Amino acid sequence: MKVTQRIRGDRPVFSVEFFPPKDEAGEADLWRAIRRLESLDPAFVSVTYGAGGSSRDRTIRTTARIATDTTLVPMAHLTAVSHSVAELRQVIGAYAAAGIPNVLAVRGDPPGDPLGEWIAHPEGLNYADELVQLVRRLGDFCVGVAAFPYGHPRSPSPEDDLARLVAKVRAGADFAISQLFLEPEGFLRLRDRMAAAGCDVPLLPGIMPLTTVRTLRRGPELSGAPLPPGLVERMERYADDPAAFRAAGMDVTAEMCSRLLEEGVCGLHFYTLNRSTATVELVQRLGLGARRAEPAGAVPVSG
Ligand SMILES: Cc1cc2nc3c(=O)[nH]c(=O)nc-3n(C[C@H](O)[C@H](O)[C@H](O)COP(=O)(O)OP(=O)(O)OC[C@H]3O[C@@H](n4cnc5c(N)ncnc54)[C@H](O)[C@@H]3O)c2cc1C
């Protein structure tokens, strides 16, 4: 089933993102999380792709197993960086052969230093809109792209950033997922600006549950989204008490998700870091997904 069939329903949904595990222990953690989330009926689950193909086989294997061994709708990510077009065609062919109908087409960052100089592969692609076109040409895929509520770090202006996002949709993208952020206004502004530009594909907010001090610090570093001063003030008193920090952080995340749902988003996309507990708690608190999962906390999984 296509992602767009799952997110265009009459009630909001949730979806989850995983990364392909590197070893057996990671594999076991991932599958515990997948099985636990499966019972809540996420709209789709996505598996990231290591820039430059570093996770190529693991991404294909993990997403293919989700397609065959679960009831879930799988989506594989694909990055253009360091690949020739011939290599990209092979990966896209492997996705099709594995029965994966959804692809998130992103450019990827230069390996090593995400903000380092971008050097195109001599036989490769330069920007994500070209990858969207390639995926579209090679099969009947539903294609998603990345969006940046506070602009991509390399974008010269918000206007330019919006024009690039619109170009990806014009190239054939069916929906977009946003980079994580810590307050909803930037996301809602981007959604309004997309609509004003005549771009009516669904935009899903990317949500990273605020469970640790590290998440609070690393989030803005990774995403370019600002750290709201009011949030720092609210959270800093819990800096030395991990349990209290987590409780307050989950309240903050739930409040932000509620606001987004009130504003009519069609779904919430959770960055899970291959864990399930925080996502299950939020999904149940917000009344999303199926109601047949065991109570949050019943399974001893951290996260
Ligand atoms: C939901 C989501 C999932 C992601 N998954 C992965 C993953 O699995 N693996 C991974 O490695 N990374 C992933 N990323 C990170 C992503 O690869 C990086 O953020 C990357 O820097 C940007 O990718 P993009 O697809 O937005 O690139 P693009 O849309 O190509 O944009 C890259 C930059 O180029 C500019 N640009 C675009 N087109 C043009 C043009 N024609 N001329 C001039 N400038 C242009 C844009 O404004 C932007 O500054 C993900 C990001 C998100 C939000």
The ligand as an SDF file (V2000), in Angstrom:
LIG
                    3D

 53 58  0  0  0  0  0  0  0  0999 V2000
   12.5150   13.3020    6.9320 C   0  0  0  0  0  0  0  0  0  0  0  0
   14.0020   13.2600    6.6150 C   0  0  0  0  0  0  0  0  0  0  0  0
   14.6010   12.0350    6.3730 C   0  0  0  0  0  0  0  0  0  0  0  0
   15.9730   11.9680    6.0570 C   0  0  0  0  0  0  0  0  0  0  0  0
   16.5280   10.7410    5.8270 N   0  0  0  0  0  0  0  0  0  0  0  0
   17.8460   10.6410    5.5670 C   0  0  0  0  0  0  0  0  0  0  0  0
   18.4550    9.3630    5.3090 C   0  0  0  0  0  0  0  0  0  0  0  0
   17.8010    8.3170    5.3370 O   0  0  0  0  0  0  0  0  0  0  0  0
   19.7960    9.3450    5.0590 N   0  0  0  0  0  0  0  0  0  0  0  0
   20.5490   10.4890    5.0340 C   0  0  0  0  0  0  0  0  0  0  0  0
   21.7520   10.3940    4.8090 O   0  0  0  0  0  0  0  0  0  0  0  0
   19.9980   11.7090    5.2500 N   0  0  0  0  0  0  0  0  0  0  0  0
   18.6710   11.8170    5.5180 C   0  0  0  0  0  0  0  0  0  0  0  0
   18.1100   13.0540    5.7390 N   0  0  0  0  0  0  0  0  0  0  0  0
   18.9730   14.2500    5.7340 C   0  0  0  0  0  0  0  0  0  0  0  0
   19.1140   14.8580    4.3210 C   0  0  0  0  0  0  0  0  0  0  0  0
   19.7950   13.9730    3.4530 O   0  0  0  0  0  0  0  0  0  0  0  0
   19.9220   16.1540    4.4570 C   0  0  0  0  0  0  0  0  0  0  0  0
   19.2140   17.0770    5.2550 O   0  0  0  0  0  0  0  0  0  0  0  0
   20.3640   16.7970    3.1370 C   0  0  0  0  0  0  0  0  0  0  0  0
   21.3020   17.8120    3.4470 O   0  0  0  0  0  0  0  0  0  0  0  0
   19.2460   17.4700    2.3790 C   0  0  0  0  0  0  0  0  0  0  0  0
   18.5400   16.5910    1.6620 O   0  0  0  0  0  0  0  0  0  0  0  0
   17.3700   17.0930    0.6730 P   0  0  0  0  0  0  0  0  0  0  0  0
   16.7880   15.8850    0.1150 O   0  0  0  0  0  0  0  0  0  0  0  0
   16.4860   18.0760    1.3460 O   0  0  0  0  0  0  0  0  0  0  0  0
   18.2640   17.8620   -0.4440 O   0  0  0  0  0  0  0  0  0  0  0  0
   17.8760   18.9160   -1.5570 P   0  0  0  0  0  0  0  0  0  0  0  0
   16.4140   19.1160   -1.6580 O   0  0  0  0  0  0  0  0  0  0  0  0
   18.6160   18.5250   -2.7790 O   0  0  0  0  0  0  0  0  0  0  0  0
   18.5090   20.2610   -0.9730 O   0  0  0  0  0  0  0  0  0  0  0  0
   19.8730   20.3240   -0.5720 C   0  0  0  0  0  0  0  0  0  0  0  0
   20.3230   21.8000   -0.6360 C   0  0  0  0  0  0  0  0  0  0  0  0
   20.4500   22.2000   -1.9730 O   0  0  0  0  0  0  0  0  0  0  0  0
   19.5960   23.2920   -2.2710 C   0  0  0  0  0  0  0  0  0  0  0  0
   19.0710   23.0680   -3.6210 N   0  0  0  0  0  0  0  0  0  0  0  0
   18.1550   22.1460   -4.0190 C   0  0  0  0  0  0  0  0  0  0  0  0
   17.9560   22.1840   -5.3550 N   0  0  0  0  0  0  0  0  0  0  0  0
   18.7840   23.1620   -5.8200 C   0  0  0  0  0  0  0  0  0  0  0  0
   19.0800   23.6910   -7.1240 C   0  0  0  0  0  0  0  0  0  0  0  0
   18.4580   23.2260   -8.2350 N   0  0  0  0  0  0  0  0  0  0  0  0
   20.0050   24.6810   -7.2320 N   0  0  0  0  0  0  0  0  0  0  0  0
   20.6190   25.1760   -6.1250 C   0  0  0  0  0  0  0  0  0  0  0  0
   20.3900   24.7200   -4.8720 N   0  0  0  0  0  0  0  0  0  0  0  0
   19.4910   23.7330   -4.7160 C   0  0  0  0  0  0  0  0  0  0  0  0
   18.5250   23.2510   -1.1820 C   0  0  0  0  0  0  0  0  0  0  0  0
   17.9580   24.5230   -0.9620 O   0  0  0  0  0  0  0  0  0  0  0  0
   19.3330   22.7690    0.0100 C   0  0  0  0  0  0  0  0  0  0  0  0
   20.0400   23.8270    0.5830 O   0  0  0  0  0  0  0  0  0  0  0  0
   16.7430   13.1540    6.0410 C   0  0  0  0  0  0  0  0  0  0  0  0
   16.1400   14.3950    6.3140 C   0  0  0  0  0  0  0  0  0  0  0  0
   14.7710   14.4540    6.5950 C   0  0  0  0  0  0  0  0  0  0  0  0
   14.1390   15.7850    6.9040 C   0  0  0  0  0  0  0  0  0  0  0  0
  1  2  1  0
  2  3  1  0
  2 52  2  0
  3  4  2  0
  4  5  1  0
  4 50  1  0
  5  6  2  0
  6  7  1  0
  6 13  1  0
  7  8  2  0
  7  9  1  0
  9 10  1  0
 10 11  2  0
 10 12  1  0
 12 13  2  0
 13 14  1  0
 14 15  1  0
 14 50  1  0
 15 16  1  0
 16 17  1  0
 16 18  1  0
 18 19  1  0
 18 20  1  0
 20 21  1  0
 20 22  1  0
 22 23  1  0
 23 24  1  0
 24 25  2  0
 24 26  1  0
 24 27  1  0
 27 28  1  0
 28 29  2  0
 28 30  1  0
 28 31  1  0
 31 32  1  0
 32 33  1  0
 33 34  1  0
 33 48  1  0
 34 35  1  0
 35 36  1  0
 35 46  1  0
 36 37  1  0
 36 45  1  0
 37 38  2  0
 38 39  1  0
 39 40  1  0
 39 45  2  0
 40 41  1  0
 40 42  2  0
 42 43  1  0
 43 44  2  0
 44 45  1  0
 46 47  1  0
 46 48  1  0
 48 49  1  0
 50 51  2  0
 51 52  1  0
 52 53  1  0
M  END
$$$$
